[in-house]
Amino acid sequence: MIIKKFVGKTEEEATKAARESLGENAVVLNAKPIKNKGLFGLFRKPKVEVTAAREEADDGNVSNSRPVKLPPKEDRSSALRDIIPEERPGRLDLKAGDEEGSGSGSTASQYEKAIDEKLESIHSLIEKQMKKETSEILAEAAPGEEKDSDSEMFKFIKLIYNTLIDNEVDEKYADELLDEVENHRSKKFSMDYLLSSIYQKLVLKFGEVRLISKTDDGRARAVFFIGPTGVGKTTTIAKLASLKCVNEKAKVALFTTDTYRVKAAEQLKTYADILQIPFRIIYSLEDLNAAIEEFANYDYIMVDTAGHSPNNNEQMEAQRQFIEAAEAKLPVETYLVLSITTKYRDLINIADTYARQLKYRIVFTKLDETAAFGNMLNLRLRVDAPMSYVTNGQNVPDDIEEFNAQKIVRILLGGRSADEV
């Protein structure tokens, strides 16, 4: 495997240099802007660095041959990082570093303490805003008239509502949430109590996270990744495959049914070679059946599918047939991969269309490209599909995490910005 970096004024220029050096079959693994250093660098346009790779004996075709010999298993994670080594600026880091204890020995008091810690940053923000709101109430009051605590509570609820809307939570779901806590207002509960209630209700609305897991009977599990073009399915599969291989020491095979985009197959094969795991291109149901039989003793068979419009009935039907054929032989899980940056109206169309044919879990990508995460809650309540993973950059295998409802809810309530998480 030959891996090199190329720099150009634009991504196209850097990619052209990569193709000239490595050949037309070179696979572009990553592209990122490079800021010019020094004082005079402020006045120059940033350049683009492209990381590209090709096999040393590349004959121009993607085949089903055995992978080339690469680093030992314990070094594969670092090999992947070497390909795409640097973090993207402003990356949303959803590491589980501040998880509360949730083991079987956790007590109610420990849970409440953890809740208090999670709410601390939210309360600080709201307290500052409430001081401003309270001063407005006092300014509007007649001389000698005391502050109305009910008006203050109303301001508090309005602030929470506006924060949810600013984070692009659908008005329907924001209204429903505040209707649920409205009766607390008449009972004169404190704002701390209401904030805690809203926080916990939102966390519960996201439900249980469902992740990829091994079967109980030792058979391989087929895992299909579906979704529109450009959401990052192939990179997401590479991240998950590397985590399963390196961290769990699992046996993983990679398939692709995407015969429309040669580059996607080339990219997935490159990752398979690095991980030293099998790769197959699936052209037909017969190919799929044969490949499943070949790797039936593996832990996971991860299948990349062609991205397409949910309105393309022909491709939707072909995809459904592949999944049903796999279900006849193995346990199957299906993951709908969606970009958080997609417009809510389009997300609804995509999710609803797939839901009419398949049961799926949701993977959200590109969390590093937005500060508004309301669509996660919107879609979860719309289709009632379990959340699973989120990705927050293009680095393989680092930029993927299990979905963490508590962190997302804190952002939705304005406790922290995306850059601070």
Contacts in CASP RR format, 6 or more apart in sequence:
PFRMAT RR
TARGET T0000
AUTHOR 0000-0000-0000
METHOD contacts of the structure
MODEL  1
MIIKKFVGKTEEEATKAARESLGENAVVLNAKPIKNKGLFGLFRKPKVEV
TAAREEADDGNVSNSRPVKLPPKEDRSSALRDIIPEERPGRLDLKAGDEE
GSGSGSTASQYEKAIDEKLESIHSLIEKQMKKETSEILAEAAPGEEKDSD
SEMFKFIKLIYNTLIDNEVDEKYADELLDEVENHRSKKFSMDYLLSSIYQ
KLVLKFGEVRLISKTDDGRARAVFFIGPTGVGKTTTIAKLASLKCVNEKA
KVALFTTDTYRVKAAEQLKTYADILQIPFRIIYSLEDLNAAIEEFANYDY
IMVDTAGHSPNNNEQMEAQRQFIEAAEAKLPVETYLVLSITTKYRDLINI
ADTYARQLKYRIVFTKLDETAAFGNMLNLRLRVDAPMSYVTNGQNVPDDI
EEFNAQKIVRILLGGRSADEV
1 53 0 8 1.000
1 54 0 8 1.000
1 55 0 8 1.000
1 56 0 8 1.000
1 68 0 8 1.000
1 70 0 8 1.000
1 270 0 8 1.000
1 273 0 8 1.000
1 274 0 8 1.000
2 22 0 8 1.000
2 53 0 8 1.000
2 54 0 8 1.000
2 55 0 8 1.000
2 56 0 8 1.000
3 29 0 8 1.000
3 51 0 8 1.000
3 52 0 8 1.000
3 53 0 8 1.000
3 82 0 8 1.000
3 83 0 8 1.000
4 18 0 8 1.000
4 21 0 8 1.000
4 22 0 8 1.000
4 51 0 8 1.000
4 52 0 8 1.000
4 53 0 8 1.000
5 49 0 8 1.000
5 50 0 8 1.000
5 51 0 8 1.000
5 52 0 8 1.000
6 14 0 8 1.000
6 15 0 8 1.000
6 17 0 8 1.000
6 18 0 8 1.000
6 21 0 8 1.000
6 49 0 8 1.000
6 50 0 8 1.000
6 52 0 8 1.000
7 14 0 8 1.000
7 17 0 8 1.000
7 34 0 8 1.000
7 47 0 8 1.000
7 48 0 8 1.000
7 49 0 8 1.000
7 50 0 8 1.000
8 14 0 8 1.000
8 17 0 8 1.000
8 47 0 8 1.000
8 48 0 8 1.000
8 49 0 8 1.000
8 50 0 8 1.000
9 45 0 8 1.000
9 47 0 8 1.000
9 48 0 8 1.000
10 48 0 8 1.000
11 31 0 8 1.000
11 48 0 8 1.000
11 50 0 8 1.000
13 48 0 8 1.000
14 31 0 8 1.000
14 47 0 8 1.000
14 48 0 8 1.000
14 49 0 8 1.000
14 50 0 8 1.000
15 28 0 8 1.000
15 31 0 8 1.000
15 50 0 8 1.000
15 52 0 8 1.000
17 50 0 8 1.000
18 26 0 8 1.000
18 28 0 8 1.000
18 50 0 8 1.000
18 52 0 8 1.000
19 26 0 8 1.000
19 52 0 8 1.000
22 52 0 8 1.000
22 53 0 8 1.000
22 54 0 8 1.000
23 54 0 8 1.000
23 58 0 8 1.000
24 60 0 8 1.000
25 54 0 8 1.000
25 58 0 8 1.000
25 60 0 8 1.000
25 266 0 8 1.000
26 52 0 8 1.000
26 53 0 8 1.000
26 54 0 8 1.000
27 52 0 8 1.000
27 53 0 8 1.000
27 54 0 8 1.000
27 263 0 8 1.000
27 266 0 8 1.000
27 267 0 8 1.000
27 270 0 8 1.000
28 50 0 8 1.000
28 51 0 8 1.000
28 52 0 8 1.000
28 263 0 8 1.000
29 51 0 8 1.000
29 52 0 8 1.000
29 53 0 8 1.000
29 83 0 8 1.000
29 84 0 8 1.000
29 267 0 8 1.000
29 270 0 8 1.000
30 50 0 8 1.000
30 51 0 8 1.000
30 83 0 8 1.000
30 84 0 8 1.000
30 394 0 8 1.000
31 48 0 8 1.000
31 49 0 8 1.000
31 50 0 8 1.000
31 51 0 8 1.000
32 48 0 8 1.000
32 49 0 8 1.000
32 86 0 8 1.000
32 88 0 8 1.000
33 46 0 8 1.000
33 47 0 8 1.000
33 48 0 8 1.000
33 49 0 8 1.000
34 46 0 8 1.000
34 47 0 8 1.000
34 48 0 8 1.000
34 49 0 8 1.000
35 41 0 8 1.000
35 46 0 8 1.000
36 42 0 8 1.000
36 44 0 8 1.000
36 46 0 8 1.000
36 47 0 8 1.000
51 83 0 8 1.000
51 84 0 8 1.000
53 83 0 8 1.000
53 270 0 8 1.000
55 68 0 8 1.000
55 273 0 8 1.000
56 68 0 8 1.000
57 68 0 8 1.000
62 262 0 8 1.000
62 265 0 8 1.000
62 266 0 8 1.000
62 269 0 8 1.000
62 281 0 8 1.000
64 279 0 8 1.000
64 280 0 8 1.000
64 281 0 8 1.000
66 278 0 8 1.000
67 272 0 8 1.000
67 273 0 8 1.000
67 276 0 8 1.000
67 277 0 8 1.000
67 278 0 8 1.000
67 279 0 8 1.000
68 273 0 8 1.000
69 276 0 8 1.000
70 76 0 8 1.000
70 79 0 8 1.000
70 273 0 8 1.000
70 274 0 8 1.000
70 276 0 8 1.000
71 78 0 8 1.000
71 79 0 8 1.000
71 274 0 8 1.000
73 245 0 8 1.000
73 246 0 8 1.000
73 249 0 8 1.000
73 276 0 8 1.000
76 242 0 8 1.000
76 245 0 8 1.000
76 246 0 8 1.000
76 274 0 8 1.000
76 275 0 8 1.000
76 276 0 8 1.000
77 242 0 8 1.000
77 246 0 8 1.000
77 397 0 8 1.000
79 274 0 8 1.000
80 238 0 8 1.000
80 242 0 8 1.000
80 271 0 8 1.000
80 274 0 8 1.000
80 275 0 8 1.000
80 396 0 8 1.000
80 397 0 8 1.000
81 395 0 8 1.000
81 396 0 8 1.000
81 397 0 8 1.000
81 398 0 8 1.000
83 274 0 8 1.000
83 396 0 8 1.000
84 394 0 8 1.000
84 395 0 8 1.000
84 396 0 8 1.000
85 395 0 8 1.000
86 395 0 8 1.000
87 395 0 8 1.000
88 368 0 8 1.000
88 393 0 8 1.000
88 394 0 8 1.000
88 395 0 8 1.000
90 368 0 8 1.000
90 419 0 8 1.000
91 368 0 8 1.000
91 392 0 8 1.000
91 393 0 8 1.000
91 399 0 8 1.000
92 367 0 8 1.000
92 368 0 8 1.000
92 392 0 8 1.000
92 418 0 8 1.000
92 419 0 8 1.000
92 421 0 8 1.000
93 392 0 8 1.000
93 421 0 8 1.000
94 367 0 8 1.000
94 390 0 8 1.000
94 392 0 8 1.000
94 401 0 8 1.000
94 404 0 8 1.000
94 407 0 8 1.000
94 421 0 8 1.000
95 401 0 8 1.000
96 401 0 8 1.000
96 402 0 8 1.000
96 404 0 8 1.000
99 404 0 8 1.000
100 106 0 8 1.000
100 110 0 8 1.000
100 111 0 8 1.000
100 114 0 8 1.000
100 115 0 8 1.000
100 117 0 8 1.000
100 118 0 8 1.000
100 406 0 8 1.000
101 110 0 8 1.000
101 114 0 8 1.000
115 196 0 8 1.000
115 199 0 8 1.000
115 200 0 8 1.000
118 199 0 8 1.000
118 406 0 8 1.000
118 410 0 8 1.000
119 192 0 8 1.000
119 195 0 8 1.000
119 196 0 8 1.000
119 199 0 8 1.000
121 410 0 8 1.000
121 415 0 8 1.000
121 416 0 8 1.000
122 195 0 8 1.000
122 199 0 8 1.000
122 410 0 8 1.000
122 413 0 8 1.000
122 414 0 8 1.000
122 415 0 8 1.000
123 192 0 8 1.000
123 195 0 8 1.000
124 415 0 8 1.000
125 414 0 8 1.000
125 415 0 8 1.000
126 156 0 8 1.000
126 159 0 8 1.000
126 160 0 8 1.000
126 191 0 8 1.000
126 195 0 8 1.000
129 159 0 8 1.000
130 152 0 8 1.000
130 155 0 8 1.000
130 156 0 8 1.000
130 159 0 8 1.000
130 191 0 8 1.000
133 152 0 8 1.000
133 155 0 8 1.000
133 156 0 8 1.000
133 159 0 8 1.000
134 147 0 8 1.000
134 152 0 8 1.000
134 155 0 8 1.000
137 147 0 8 1.000
137 148 0 8 1.000
137 151 0 8 1.000
137 152 0 8 1.000
137 155 0 8 1.000
138 147 0 8 1.000
141 147 0 8 1.000
141 148 0 8 1.000
149 188 0 8 1.000
150 185 0 8 1.000
153 185 0 8 1.000
153 191 0 8 1.000
153 194 0 8 1.000
154 185 0 8 1.000
156 191 0 8 1.000
156 194 0 8 1.000
157 178 0 8 1.000
157 181 0 8 1.000
157 182 0 8 1.000
157 185 0 8 1.000
157 194 0 8 1.000
160 178 0 8 1.000
160 195 0 8 1.000
160 198 0 8 1.000
160 413 0 8 1.000
161 174 0 8 1.000
161 178 0 8 1.000
163 412 0 8 1.000
163 413 0 8 1.000
163 414 0 8 1.000
164 174 0 8 1.000
164 177 0 8 1.000
164 374 0 8 1.000
164 412 0 8 1.000
164 413 0 8 1.000
165 171 0 8 1.000
165 174 0 8 1.000
166 372 0 8 1.000
167 372 0 8 1.000
167 373 0 8 1.000
167 374 0 8 1.000
167 411 0 8 1.000
167 412 0 8 1.000
167 414 0 8 1.000
168 344 0 8 1.000
168 372 0 8 1.000
168 373 0 8 1.000
168 374 0 8 1.000
168 375 0 8 1.000
168 378 0 8 1.000
169 374 0 8 1.000
169 377 0 8 1.000
169 378 0 8 1.000
169 412 0 8 1.000
170 344 0 8 1.000
170 374 0 8 1.000
170 378 0 8 1.000
173 377 0 8 1.000
173 378 0 8 1.000
173 381 0 8 1.000
177 198 0 8 1.000
177 201 0 8 1.000
177 202 0 8 1.000
177 205 0 8 1.000
180 201 0 8 1.000
181 194 0 8 1.000
181 197 0 8 1.000
181 198 0 8 1.000
181 201 0 8 1.000
184 193 0 8 1.000
184 194 0 8 1.000
184 197 0 8 1.000
185 194 0 8 1.000
189 197 0 8 1.000
195 413 0 8 1.000
198 413 0 8 1.000
199 409 0 8 1.000
199 410 0 8 1.000
199 413 0 8 1.000
202 377 0 8 1.000
202 405 0 8 1.000
202 409 0 8 1.000
202 412 0 8 1.000
202 413 0 8 1.000
203 405 0 8 1.000
203 406 0 8 1.000
203 409 0 8 1.000
205 377 0 8 1.000
205 380 0 8 1.000
205 381 0 8 1.000
206 376 0 8 1.000
206 377 0 8 1.000
206 380 0 8 1.000
206 387 0 8 1.000
206 403 0 8 1.000
206 405 0 8 1.000
206 408 0 8 1.000
206 409 0 8 1.000
207 380 0 8 1.000
207 386 0 8 1.000
207 387 0 8 1.000
207 405 0 8 1.000
208 386 0 8 1.000
209 386 0 8 1.000
209 387 0 8 1.000
209 388 0 8 1.000
209 402 0 8 1.000
209 403 0 8 1.000
209 405 0 8 1.000
210 361 0 8 1.000
210 386 0 8 1.000
210 387 0 8 1.000
210 388 0 8 1.000
211 388 0 8 1.000
211 389 0 8 1.000
211 402 0 8 1.000
212 221 0 8 1.000
212 223 0 8 1.000
212 240 0 8 1.000
212 244 0 8 1.000
212 300 0 8 1.000
212 333 0 8 1.000
212 335 0 8 1.000
212 388 0 8 1.000
213 221 0 8 1.000
214 221 0 8 1.000
214 250 0 8 1.000
214 299 0 8 1.000
214 300 0 8 1.000
215 221 0 8 1.000
215 331 0 8 1.000
219 296 0 8 1.000
219 330 0 8 1.000
219 331 0 8 1.000
220 253 0 8 1.000
220 292 0 8 1.000
220 295 0 8 1.000
220 296 0 8 1.000
220 297 0 8 1.000
220 298 0 8 1.000
220 299 0 8 1.000
220 300 0 8 1.000
220 301 0 8 1.000
220 330 0 8 1.000
221 299 0 8 1.000
221 300 0 8 1.000
221 301 0 8 1.000
221 330 0 8 1.000
221 331 0 8 1.000
221 332 0 8 1.000
221 333 0 8 1.000
222 292 0 8 1.000
222 300 0 8 1.000
222 301 0 8 1.000
222 303 0 8 1.000
222 326 0 8 1.000
222 327 0 8 1.000
222 329 0 8 1.000
222 330 0 8 1.000
222 331 0 8 1.000
222 332 0 8 1.000
222 333 0 8 1.000
223 240 0 8 1.000
223 300 0 8 1.000
223 301 0 8 1.000
223 302 0 8 1.000
223 303 0 8 1.000
223 332 0 8 1.000
223 333 0 8 1.000
223 334 0 8 1.000
223 335 0 8 1.000
224 303 0 8 1.000
224 305 0 8 1.000
224 322 0 8 1.000
224 323 0 8 1.000
224 326 0 8 1.000
224 332 0 8 1.000
224 333 0 8 1.000
224 334 0 8 1.000
224 335 0 8 1.000
225 233 0 8 1.000
225 236 0 8 1.000
225 237 0 8 1.000
225 302 0 8 1.000
225 303 0 8 1.000
225 304 0 8 1.000
225 305 0 8 1.000
225 334 0 8 1.000
225 335 0 8 1.000
225 337 0 8 1.000
225 363 0 8 1.000
226 233 0 8 1.000
226 305 0 8 1.000
226 307 0 8 1.000
226 319 0 8 1.000
226 334 0 8 1.000
226 335 0 8 1.000
226 336 0 8 1.000
226 337 0 8 1.000
226 354 0 8 1.000
226 358 0 8 1.000
226 360 0 8 1.000
227 233 0 8 1.000
227 305 0 8 1.000
227 307 0 8 1.000
227 308 0 8 1.000
227 336 0 8 1.000
227 337 0 8 1.000
227 338 0 8 1.000
227 350 0 8 1.000
227 354 0 8 1.000
228 307 0 8 1.000
228 308 0 8 1.000
228 309 0 8 1.000
228 310 0 8 1.000
228 338 0 8 1.000
228 342 0 8 1.000
228 350 0 8 1.000
229 307 0 8 1.000
229 308 0 8 1.000
230 307 0 8 1.000
230 339 0 8 1.000
231 337 0 8 1.000
231 338 0 8 1.000
231 339 0 8 1.000
231 342 0 8 1.000
231 365 0 8 1.000
231 366 0 8 1.000
232 337 0 8 1.000
232 339 0 8 1.000
232 365 0 8 1.000
232 366 0 8 1.000
232 391 0 8 1.000
233 304 0 8 1.000
233 305 0 8 1.000
233 307 0 8 1.000
233 337 0 8 1.000
234 264 0 8 1.000
234 267 0 8 1.000
234 268 0 8 1.000
234 304 0 8 1.000
235 267 0 8 1.000
235 391 0 8 1.000
235 394 0 8 1.000
235 396 0 8 1.000
236 337 0 8 1.000
236 363 0 8 1.000
236 365 0 8 1.000
236 389 0 8 1.000
236 391 0 8 1.000
236 400 0 8 1.000
237 254 0 8 1.000
237 268 0 8 1.000
237 271 0 8 1.000
237 302 0 8 1.000
237 304 0 8 1.000
238 267 0 8 1.000
238 268 0 8 1.000
238 271 0 8 1.000
238 396 0 8 1.000
238 397 0 8 1.000
239 391 0 8 1.000
239 396 0 8 1.000
239 397 0 8 1.000
239 398 0 8 1.000
239 399 0 8 1.000
239 400 0 8 1.000
240 302 0 8 1.000
240 389 0 8 1.000
240 400 0 8 1.000
241 252 0 8 1.000
241 254 0 8 1.000
241 271 0 8 1.000
241 272 0 8 1.000
241 275 0 8 1.000
241 277 0 8 1.000
241 300 0 8 1.000
241 302 0 8 1.000
242 271 0 8 1.000
242 275 0 8 1.000
242 396 0 8 1.000
242 397 0 8 1.000
243 397 0 8 1.000
243 400 0 8 1.000
244 250 0 8 1.000
244 252 0 8 1.000
244 299 0 8 1.000
244 300 0 8 1.000
245 252 0 8 1.000
245 275 0 8 1.000
245 277 0 8 1.000
246 275 0 8 1.000
246 397 0 8 1.000
248 299 0 8 1.000
250 299 0 8 1.000
250 300 0 8 1.000
251 277 0 8 1.000
251 297 0 8 1.000
251 298 0 8 1.000
251 299 0 8 1.000
251 300 0 8 1.000
252 275 0 8 1.000
252 277 0 8 1.000
252 298 0 8 1.000
252 299 0 8 1.000
252 300 0 8 1.000
252 301 0 8 1.000
252 302 0 8 1.000
253 277 0 8 1.000
253 278 0 8 1.000
253 279 0 8 1.000
253 280 0 8 1.000
253 291 0 8 1.000
253 295 0 8 1.000
253 298 0 8 1.000
253 300 0 8 1.000
253 301 0 8 1.000
253 302 0 8 1.000
254 268 0 8 1.000
254 269 0 8 1.000
254 271 0 8 1.000
254 272 0 8 1.000
254 277 0 8 1.000
254 278 0 8 1.000
254 279 0 8 1.000
254 280 0 8 1.000
254 302 0 8 1.000
254 304 0 8 1.000
255 279 0 8 1.000
255 280 0 8 1.000
255 281 0 8 1.000
255 282 0 8 1.000
255 288 0 8 1.000
255 291 0 8 1.000
255 301 0 8 1.000
255 302 0 8 1.000
255 303 0 8 1.000
255 304 0 8 1.000
256 264 0 8 1.000
256 265 0 8 1.000
256 268 0 8 1.000
256 279 0 8 1.000
256 280 0 8 1.000
256 281 0 8 1.000
256 282 0 8 1.000
256 303 0 8 1.000
256 304 0 8 1.000
256 305 0 8 1.000
257 282 0 8 1.000
257 288 0 8 1.000
257 303 0 8 1.000
257 304 0 8 1.000
257 305 0 8 1.000
257 306 0 8 1.000
257 319 0 8 1.000
257 322 0 8 1.000
258 264 0 8 1.000
258 265 0 8 1.000
258 304 0 8 1.000
258 305 0 8 1.000
258 306 0 8 1.000
258 307 0 8 1.000
259 265 0 8 1.000
259 281 0 8 1.000
259 283 0 8 1.000
259 306 0 8 1.000
260 306 0 8 1.000
260 307 0 8 1.000
261 306 0 8 1.000
264 304 0 8 1.000
265 281 0 8 1.000
268 279 0 8 1.000
268 304 0 8 1.000
269 279 0 8 1.000
271 396 0 8 1.000
272 278 0 8 1.000
272 279 0 8 1.000
273 279 0 8 1.000
278 295 0 8 1.000
280 287 0 8 1.000
280 291 0 8 1.000
281 287 0 8 1.000
282 288 0 8 1.000
282 291 0 8 1.000
282 303 0 8 1.000
282 322 0 8 1.000
285 321 0 8 1.000
285 322 0 8 1.000
285 325 0 8 1.000
288 322 0 8 1.000
288 325 0 8 1.000
288 326 0 8 1.000
289 325 0 8 1.000
289 329 0 8 1.000
291 301 0 8 1.000
292 301 0 8 1.000
292 326 0 8 1.000
292 329 0 8 1.000
292 330 0 8 1.000
293 329 0 8 1.000
295 301 0 8 1.000
296 329 0 8 1.000
296 330 0 8 1.000
301 326 0 8 1.000
301 330 0 8 1.000
303 322 0 8 1.000
303 326 0 8 1.000
305 319 0 8 1.000
305 322 0 8 1.000
306 315 0 8 1.000
306 319 0 8 1.000
307 315 0 8 1.000
308 315 0 8 1.000
308 316 0 8 1.000
309 315 0 8 1.000
310 316 0 8 1.000
310 349 0 8 1.000
310 350 0 8 1.000
310 353 0 8 1.000
310 354 0 8 1.000
311 353 0 8 1.000
316 353 0 8 1.000
316 357 0 8 1.000
320 357 0 8 1.000
320 358 0 8 1.000
323 332 0 8 1.000
323 334 0 8 1.000
323 358 0 8 1.000
326 332 0 8 1.000
333 361 0 8 1.000
334 358 0 8 1.000
334 359 0 8 1.000
334 360 0 8 1.000
334 361 0 8 1.000
335 360 0 8 1.000
335 361 0 8 1.000
335 362 0 8 1.000
335 363 0 8 1.000
335 388 0 8 1.000
335 389 0 8 1.000
336 350 0 8 1.000
336 351 0 8 1.000
336 354 0 8 1.000
336 360 0 8 1.000
336 361 0 8 1.000
336 362 0 8 1.000
336 363 0 8 1.000
336 385 0 8 1.000
337 363 0 8 1.000
337 365 0 8 1.000
338 347 0 8 1.000
338 350 0 8 1.000
338 351 0 8 1.000
338 362 0 8 1.000
338 363 0 8 1.000
338 364 0 8 1.000
338 365 0 8 1.000
338 379 0 8 1.000
339 364 0 8 1.000
339 365 0 8 1.000
339 366 0 8 1.000
340 364 0 8 1.000
340 365 0 8 1.000
340 366 0 8 1.000
340 367 0 8 1.000
340 369 0 8 1.000
340 370 0 8 1.000
340 373 0 8 1.000
340 375 0 8 1.000
340 376 0 8 1.000
341 366 0 8 1.000
341 369 0 8 1.000
341 370 0 8 1.000
342 350 0 8 1.000
342 375 0 8 1.000
344 375 0 8 1.000
344 378 0 8 1.000
347 375 0 8 1.000
347 378 0 8 1.000
347 379 0 8 1.000
348 379 0 8 1.000
348 382 0 8 1.000
351 362 0 8 1.000
351 379 0 8 1.000
351 382 0 8 1.000
351 383 0 8 1.000
351 385 0 8 1.000
352 382 0 8 1.000
352 383 0 8 1.000
354 360 0 8 1.000
355 383 0 8 1.000
355 385 0 8 1.000
359 385 0 8 1.000
360 385 0 8 1.000
361 385 0 8 1.000
361 386 0 8 1.000
361 387 0 8 1.000
361 388 0 8 1.000
362 379 0 8 1.000
362 380 0 8 1.000
362 385 0 8 1.000
362 386 0 8 1.000
362 387 0 8 1.000
362 388 0 8 1.000
363 388 0 8 1.000
363 389 0 8 1.000
363 390 0 8 1.000
363 391 0 8 1.000
364 376 0 8 1.000
364 387 0 8 1.000
364 389 0 8 1.000
364 390 0 8 1.000
364 391 0 8 1.000
364 403 0 8 1.000
365 390 0 8 1.000
365 391 0 8 1.000
366 391 0 8 1.000
366 392 0 8 1.000
366 393 0 8 1.000
367 373 0 8 1.000
367 390 0 8 1.000
367 391 0 8 1.000
367 392 0 8 1.000
367 393 0 8 1.000
367 418 0 8 1.000
368 392 0 8 1.000
368 393 0 8 1.000
368 399 0 8 1.000
370 418 0 8 1.000
371 417 0 8 1.000
371 418 0 8 1.000
371 419 0 8 1.000
373 408 0 8 1.000
373 411 0 8 1.000
373 412 0 8 1.000
373 418 0 8 1.000
374 412 0 8 1.000
376 387 0 8 1.000
376 408 0 8 1.000
377 408 0 8 1.000
377 412 0 8 1.000
379 385 0 8 1.000
380 387 0 8 1.000
387 403 0 8 1.000
387 405 0 8 1.000
388 402 0 8 1.000
388 403 0 8 1.000
389 400 0 8 1.000
389 401 0 8 1.000
389 402 0 8 1.000
389 403 0 8 1.000
390 400 0 8 1.000
390 401 0 8 1.000
390 402 0 8 1.000
390 403 0 8 1.000
391 399 0 8 1.000
391 400 0 8 1.000
391 401 0 8 1.000
392 399 0 8 1.000
392 400 0 8 1.000
392 401 0 8 1.000
393 399 0 8 1.000
407 421 0 8 1.000
410 416 0 8 1.000
410 421 0 8 1.000
411 417 0 8 1.000
411 418 0 8 1.000
411 421 0 8 1.000
END
